Amino acid sequence: MFPGMNPRKMGQMMKKMGIQQVEIPATEVIIKGEEKDIIITNPQVSKVNMMGQETFQIVGEVHEQERSSAPEINEDDVKTVMEQTGRSAEEVKAALEENEGDLAETILKLKED
């Protein structure tokens, strides 16, 4: 925290001030935002409890990833809807995208048509 300061002495000072710090083992930290996610790889995560309030300190390699507005559609969902409606994969994928990945809504709409 402070360069050149003995870590043991720092720990003692923090304890006197009522500050507790715990290292948390982690392989990746993801912060989900509205438009993009922040992914921190190889993180060093510390949880600090100061006067009852917990905060986290994260150090690592930061990567930003844009969020896709299209829903994730996997092949199992497509197969399920195809079995229920008798429609082609292309029709099902288009309907799933239109219904934002909602299987039940997609099946009902495809059966109505």
Stockholm file with secondary structure:
# STOCKHOLM 1.0

chainA/1-113         MFPGMNPRKMGQMMKKMGIQQVEIPATEVIIKGEEKDIIITNPQVSKVNMMGQETFQIVGEVHEQERSSAPEINEDDVKTVMEQTGRSAEEVKAALEENEGDLAETILKLKED
#=GR chainA/1-113 SS CCTTSCHHHHHHHHHHTTEEEEEECCSEEEEECSSEEEEEEEEEEEEEEETTEEEEEEEEEEEEEECCSSCCCCHHHHHHHHHHHCCCHHHHHHHHHHTTTCHHHHHHHHHHC
#=GC SS_cons         CCTTSCHHHHHHHHHHTTEEEEEECCSEEEEECSSEEEEEEEEEEEEEEETTEEEEEEEEEEEEEECCSSCCCCHHHHHHHHHHHCCCHHHHHHHHHHTTTCHHHHHHHHHHC
//
